[in-house]
């Protein structure tokens, strides 16, 4: 099972993303629980609150936008 923290470590060997590691770990916990649904979408503290869900959703969107921008810059580099 690939964890986001592991993936981040691999990517950051090539480019600095400066992401919040604490939020990466929380996002990973929710993802793993959703992907492997024995405890569907649970954090160690239980079901995520609306605030937790909003924070993690915004964080995931920020990561997506940052990676998309980096890939577009890379694609346009001669």
C-alpha positions in Angstrom: 0.0 0.0 0.0 1.5 3.3 -1.1 1.2 6.1 1.5 1.1 9.8 0.6 3.9 10.5 3.0 6.1 8.0 1.1 5.1 9.4 -2.3 5.8 13.0 -1.0 9.3 11.9 0.1 10.0 10.5 -3.3 8.7 13.5 -5.2 10.6 16.0 -2.9 13.9 14.4 -4.0 13.2 16.0 -7.4 11.3 19.2 -6.5 10.4 21.1 -3.3 6.7 21.1 -2.6 6.8 22.5 0.9 3.6 20.7 2.0 2.3 20.4 5.5 3.4 16.9 6.6 0.8 16.8 9.4 -2.0 17.4 6.9 -0.5 14.8 4.5 -0.7 12.2 7.3 -4.3 13.1 8.1 -5.3 13.0 4.4 -3.5 9.7 4.1 -5.5 8.3 7.0 -8.8 9.3 5.5 -7.8 8.0 2.1 -6.7 4.6 3.3 -9.9 4.2 5.3 -12.0 5.1 2.3 -9.9 2.9 -0.1 -10.0 0.0 2.3 -13.4 0.4 3.8 -13.3 -1.6 7.0 -13.5 1.7 8.8 -14.8 3.9 6.0 -13.4 7.4 6.1 -12.3 7.3 9.8 -9.4 9.2 11.4 -7.8 7.7 14.5 -10.1 10.0 16.5 -13.2 8.7 14.6 -15.4 10.1 11.9 -13.9 13.4 10.5 -15.8 16.5 11.5 -17.2 18.9 8.8 -14.3 21.2 9.6 -11.8 18.3 9.2 -13.3 17.3 5.9 -13.3 20.9 4.6 -9.7 21.4 5.7 -8.5 18.2 4.1 -10.5 18.9 0.9 -9.0 22.3 0.6 -5.5 20.9 1.3 -6.0 18.2 -1.4 -7.1 20.8 -3.9 -4.1 23.0 -3.1 -1.8 20.0 -3.7 -3.6 19.3 -7.0 -3.2 22.9 -8.2 0.5 23.0 -7.2 1.3 19.7 -8.9 -0.7 20.7 -12.0 1.2 24.0 -12.3 4.6 22.2 -11.9 3.7 19.7 -14.6 2.6 22.4 -16.9 5.8 24.3 -16.3 7.8 21.1 -16.9 5.9 20.4 -20.1 6.7 23.9 -21.4 10.4 23.8 -20.6 12.5 23.4 -23.7 
